[in-house]
Amino acid sequence: MELLIWSLIFAVSVAALLIGAAWFSAAASRFLSKAAAAEFAAIAVGAALPELALALAAVLSDRPELVLPIVLGSSVANIFLVAGASAAAAKNLPIVRECAEAEAPLLAGSAAILWFCAADGVVLFEEGLLMVAAFLICAVFLASRERINRFTPRDIVAPGFLSAGRGLVEIVGARFGRGFGGRPKNTAGALLRGMAGAVLLALAAVFAIEALSGIAKLLAISPVLLAFSVLAVAAALPEIWSSLKIIAKKRYELVMGNVFSGVAVNVLLVTGVAAMFSPLPVGGAAAEVGLPFFAAAAALLTVSGFSRKISSGQGWLYLFLYLLFWAKLFQIF
């Protein structure tokens, strides 16, 4: 019975986390600077809000060991699960030239920064500051390429049941370029929605971390393993649903841009901000399974970026590697 209660708390917390991210992002879209770099940075923060809120809640709850599992687990899920399933469904998933030229090197560079910062077993404040600085530099670089097509954080995270109940979370591809139609209609409404979203984000993240710890205790397993698997996949739900929606519309060329940029933002921004609050230990499953699998995933996706496509066979290979990731996490073999 206690396990059922904690599981319900966890499920409700994850749903509230995504709703809070949607409200906060929709409100923030009204106040976005028109400067391209600032706009890109704000959009990226909006897309990473679930992971960022969970990472900060873990640090403030004195569980910094959960941050790297959340980041690495979410990133591996984005690459192997999202890209793999998308390629398998699309038969031949194209990667547009701008992703190959700009975002593939960004992903590889982000993975290298994380690897070197985590190699000594801990990510320190100075390294977190370096990651945040790298994220801002990347924002300036990508914005200078005029890649932004006037989309908003609401175009990335939007709760579907708030508009005619179209599902738990509706994630709309970031590159549809729908403009600012989803913003609150006035400044007061935007402020209220933003504050409500921030409060909901904070509370949902804290309850999600607590529920995760409660479930792990009852199942007699490490919370790190659940953070790597269940919590990371929950945090990656926006990207997963986004890809499914895009594939359903047969806009295959839009999928990989979200994967490339989403992983880079998670690695640089989420890890960096969390490390500025507390040193992040890198040990156990994070060092033995998480980092190697993430490095392999980033390398494979970068190579796929330069080949400009992911075939159906490669997609199934990605999915197999994701199953292997789970098997190694839980030491099935």
KALIN-V782362 format. One line per field, one symbol per residue. phi: phi as a letter, one per 40 degrees, with the letter a starting at -180 (. if undefined). Layout:
phi->???
This chain:
phi->.cccccccccccccccccccccccccccccbccccdccccccccccccddcccccccccccgbcccccdcccccccccccccccccccccgaccbccccccbccccccccccccdcccccgabcdccccccccccccccccccccfccbfbbdcccbaccccbggchcbbbbdcbcgcgbcccdcaccccccccccccccdccccccccccdcccccccfbcccccccbcccccccddcccdcccccccfcccccccccdcccccdcccccccccccadbcbafccccbdcccccccccccccccccgabcccccccdccccccdcccdcfca
